[in-house]
Amino acid sequence: MADEIPCTGFFRPDAAVEKSQSCLDAFESGGFLQFFFGNILETFYNVPAALLNPGMWLDWSNPESIRRFIYYGGSVEIFFVIITFLFVLTAVGMWRNQVLWAVVVGLEGFANTVGRFFAWAGLLMVLQQIVIVFMQRIFTRPDISLGFGIPLQFDISWFAEELKFYNALVVCLCAAYTFVQGGHVRVDLIYSAVSFRAKRVIDMCGAILFMMSMSTLTWMYGWYFLWRHLVTPNPSASDSLEKILRGARVQRWNVETIGFSPNGFNGYFLFKILLCAFAAMVFIHAVAVFYRSYLEWKEGPESEGKYLDKDTLGDGEEAYEGAH
């Protein structure tokens, strides 16, 4: 039993004592509250330890470093590092509201910049589809060659299936941008009928209960789903650090390059990277939504849309706003 194992150190057990655990681990096993606050406390050890020993998880010439990176990327430890950082930031921001406004502007600016850039993938998708149709129907070519000297040559079906990747870029990397611009569809049952401050409370609850929670679950699923198609032996979310590290002895890269058709697009691991990027961007923007809602709730209706960078069609096009 865990309570029968002696504790020999506060943050980490004494390596000289076999079958021991840290006193903090023993405390965390005592119940939910102990687990929660114990992990918050452990964050103040984990962050300096990770920053002072980057080779333990960033030296990818060492298989153990890769395995640690995989483990900590979807671990309880990284979750509580983020939560603790947000607690500290929120406390500072409640004392100095301008700090939170700066965070909101920065996060919304990040979402806008990424979204505006990758929205061009929609145009690339259309242009590539036109080229495919011309090559198939007019020039009757079975492949397309790109480049000079040593051309990049793929079958027409490869480029046809790659169109899904452009669509995934728009969906995954423009979701937060669309949220900033107010472009997502809303199903409004009570929202429009409540007061301004009640709307902000609803937005804060929605950011925590729906955006943050679902993006966290998506990340946990997507992170290990990604790495199971990049390395072997396959890691699992239920594996302990010790079990994942044991796989370092026989680890090898095994990047997924199998397409749905013999000559089709074979970079499907990129979709798994986009799934993680989508979850990360939604979580980041949930932070911005929560802070903006809190600040607007505190400052009143006159702060609605404060510092908000929304797209516009330009002067004289006001009648068309919201119709594009």
PyMOL commands that set and color helices and strands:
alter all, ss='L'
color gray80, all
select helices_A, chain A and resi 2-4+23-28+32-52+55-58+63-73+76-95+97-118+121-138+156-173+175-180+191-193+196-227+241-250+269-299+301-303+318-320
alter helices_A, ss='H'
color red, helices_A
select strands_A, chain A and resi 7-9+21-22+143-146+152-155+231-232+252-253
alter strands_A, ss='S'
color yellow, strands_A
deselect
rebuild
show_as cartoon
